[in-house]
């Protein structure tokens, strides 16, 4: 599948394909991402605005995917925690805007060099057609070595 551009692979990822997302911008290094989330009969809630689950589903993997590409896929990366603040009604198509902060990247590399792992938090959002940020995302990503094995808590009997 390497012959298919990454922006198309992202659009064709099954959950995103059903949501009819359109990648507006995807920098080659994944440090800048813009994705259109259309408001349509499937994404519209009973209040005539964007269903929050659509926004949450699209926002969830973006920071982890960006970290994975920036770190050249040498680590296991996943979303550890996500906070979604629905500040204003999403009554139009929405644009997810993600920018990889160079200060966070520097901290990730420092953490990996010192501890072998990192857990950065990224902030990004969804913007309405009028430019208003309607939904603010705080997404914490777990970056662990490829051979990482989590400790499973012992259950009491």
C-alpha positions in Angstrom: 0.0 0.0 0.0 3.0 2.3 0.0 2.2 3.4 -3.5 -1.0 5.1 -2.2 -0.3 8.6 -0.9 -0.6 8.8 2.9 -3.3 11.4 2.7 -5.5 9.0 0.7 -4.7 6.1 3.1 -5.9 8.3 6.0 -9.1 9.2 4.1 -9.7 5.5 3.2 -9.1 4.3 6.8 -12.5 2.5 7.3 -13.9 4.6 10.2 -12.8 7.8 8.4 -14.0 6.7 5.1 -17.5 6.2 6.5 -17.3 9.7 8.0 -16.3 11.1 4.5 -13.3 13.0 5.8 -11.1 14.9 3.4 -7.4 15.6 4.1 -6.9 19.2 3.2 -3.2 19.3 4.2 -0.7 16.7 5.4 2.9 17.8 5.5 5.4 15.1 4.5 6.7 15.0 8.0 3.2 14.9 9.6 4.0 18.1 11.6 1.0 19.9 10.1 -2.4 18.2 9.5 -5.7 19.7 8.3 -8.7 17.4 7.9 -12.2 18.4 6.8 -15.0 16.7 8.7 -18.3 17.3 6.8 -21.6 18.0 8.4 -24.1 15.8 6.7 -27.1 13.6 7.4 -24.9 11.0 9.1 -22.8 13.3 11.3 -25.6 15.7 12.2 -27.1 15.3 15.7 -30.7 16.0 16.8 -29.6 19.6 17.6 -28.7 20.1 14.0 -24.9 20.3 14.6 -21.9 18.0 14.5 -22.2 14.8 16.6 -19.5 14.9 19.2 -18.6 11.2 18.6 -17.5 12.0 15.1 -15.2 14.7 16.4 -13.8 12.5 19.1 -13.3 9.6 16.7 -11.3 11.7 14.2 -9.3 13.5 16.9 -8.2 10.3 18.8 -5.4 8.9 16.6 -4.1 12.1 15.0 -1.4 12.9 17.6 -0.3 9.3 17.9 0.0 9.0 14.1 2.0 12.2 14.0 4.4 11.0 16.7 4.8 7.7 15.0 5.8 9.4 11.7 8.1 12.0 13.4 9.9 9.2 15.4 10.2 7.1 12.2 8.0 4.3 13.6 10.7 3.1 16.0 8.4 3.2 19.0 4.9 1.9 20.0 2.6 4.9 20.1 -1.0 5.1 21.3 -3.5 7.6 22.7 -3.3 7.3 26.5 -5.9 10.0 27.4 -8.1 12.4 25.5 -10.1 15.3 26.8 -12.7 16.9 24.6 -14.1 20.4 25.3 -17.2 21.2 23.2 -16.9 25.0 23.6 -19.4 26.1 20.8 -21.9 24.4 18.5 -20.3 22.8 15.4 -23.0 23.9 13.0 -20.9 23.6 9.7 -18.3 21.4 8.2 -15.4 21.3 10.7 -11.7 21.5 10.1 -9.3 19.6 12.5 -6.1 21.6 12.8 -3.1 19.9 14.3 0.4 21.4 14.5 3.3 19.4 16.1 4.9 21.9 18.5 8.7 21.9 18.2 9.0 22.4 22.0 7.0 19.2 22.5 9.2 17.3 20.0 12.3 18.5 21.8 10.9 17.3 25.1 10.0 13.9 23.6 13.5 13.4 22.4 14.9 14.4 25.8 12.5 12.0 27.6 13.4 9.2 25.2 17.1 9.8 25.7 16.8 10.0 29.5 13.9 7.5 30.4 13.4 5.5 27.2 9.7 6.6 27.1 7.6 9.8 26.9 4.0 10.8 27.5 3.5 14.2 25.9 0.2 16.1 25.7 -0.9 17.8 22.5 -3.6 20.5 22.1 -5.5 21.0 18.8 -9.0 21.7 17.8 -11.9 21.7 15.4 -12.8 24.9 13.7 -16.1 25.9 12.1 -16.4 27.5 8.6 -16.5 30.9 10.3 -13.0 30.3 11.9 -14.3 29.8 15.4 -12.7 27.0 17.4 -15.8 25.0 18.5 -14.0 22.0 20.0 -10.7 21.9 21.9 -8.8 18.7 22.2 -6.1 17.7 24.7 -4.6 14.4 23.7 -1.9 12.6 25.7 0.2 10.1 23.8 2.1 7.2 25.2 5.5 6.6 23.4 7.2 3.4 24.5 10.0 1.2 23.2 9.0 -1.4 20.5 9.6 -4.2 23.1 7.5 -2.5 25.8 5.5 -4.9 28.0 3.1 -3.2 30.4 2.9 -4.4 33.9 -0.5 -6.0 34.6 -1.8 -5.4 38.1 -2.2 -8.5 40.2 -5.8 -9.2 41.1 -6.7 -9.9 44.7 -8.5 -13.1 45.4 
